[in-house]
Amino acid sequence: MRSATTSMETGKKPLYMVSKYVNRFIRVTLKNDLVYEGTMVDCDNYMNLVIEKAVEYQGESKKAQYPRILIRGNNIVYIQLLPAQKE
């Protein structure tokens, strides 16, 4: 059985994986159950994200669109790293 440290060293660290998706399409689910989709253009060490052409969803319905948003990392439940989207 591998230790957690060994697993993180041989696997991918979460921040490293997220930073590889700069300028790619992502989906972010927040603690308040809102979901945002768009192109992540920046990410910092606290996993704060800047997303362009963001679409906000509440449940299955589209709630709003924004040209650029900042999501504070401590509000994120999970991030889905999605395949490239055609515009």
C-alpha positions in Angstrom: 0.0 0.0 0.0 1.4 3.4 -0.9 1.5 6.3 1.5 -0.4 9.5 0.8 2.9 11.4 0.2 4.1 8.8 -2.3 0.7 8.9 -4.1 0.9 12.7 -4.5 4.5 12.5 -5.7 3.8 9.9 -8.4 0.4 11.1 -9.2 -0.8 14.6 -10.3 -1.1 17.3 -7.7 -4.5 19.0 -7.9 -3.2 22.5 -8.5 -0.8 21.3 -11.2 -3.7 19.5 -12.9 -5.9 22.6 -12.8 -3.2 25.0 -14.0 -2.7 22.8 -17.1 -6.3 23.8 -18.1 -5.6 27.5 -18.4 -7.3 28.7 -21.6 -9.5 25.6 -21.7 -13.1 24.9 -21.0 -14.1 24.0 -17.4 -17.1 23.5 -15.2 -17.0 24.6 -11.6 -19.6 23.6 -8.9 -19.7 25.8 -5.8 -20.9 25.2 -2.2 -24.1 27.1 -2.9 -24.9 24.6 -5.7 -24.4 27.1 -8.5 -22.4 25.8 -11.5 -20.3 27.9 -13.8 -18.9 26.9 -17.2 -16.4 28.8 -19.3 -12.8 29.3 -20.3 -10.4 29.4 -17.3 -7.9 32.2 -18.0 -6.1 32.2 -14.7 -5.6 30.2 -11.5 -3.5 31.0 -8.4 -2.1 29.0 -5.5 -5.4 29.3 -3.5 -7.2 27.9 -6.5 -9.0 31.2 -7.2 -10.1 31.0 -10.8 -10.8 33.7 -13.4 -13.3 32.4 -16.1 -14.2 34.2 -19.3 -17.4 33.8 -21.2 -18.9 32.3 -18.0 -22.4 30.8 -18.0 -24.1 30.4 -14.6 -26.5 27.5 -14.0 -28.9 26.9 -11.1 -30.0 23.4 -11.3 -30.6 22.6 -15.0 -31.5 26.1 -16.0 -29.2 28.8 -17.3 -29.4 31.7 -14.9 -26.9 34.3 -16.3 -23.9 35.0 -18.6 -20.8 37.1 -17.7 -17.9 38.2 -19.8 -15.4 37.5 -17.0 -15.8 36.3 -13.4 -13.5 35.5 -10.4 -14.4 32.5 -8.3 -12.8 32.4 -4.8 -11.1 29.0 -4.3 -12.6 28.3 -0.9 -16.1 28.3 -2.4 -15.4 25.5 -4.9 -16.7 22.0 -4.3 -15.2 20.5 -7.4 -13.8 21.4 -10.9 -14.5 19.4 -14.0 -11.7 19.6 -16.5 -13.6 19.2 -19.8 -12.6 18.3 -23.3 -12.1 21.3 -25.7 -15.3 23.0 -26.8 -15.9 24.3 -30.3 -17.0 27.9 -30.4 
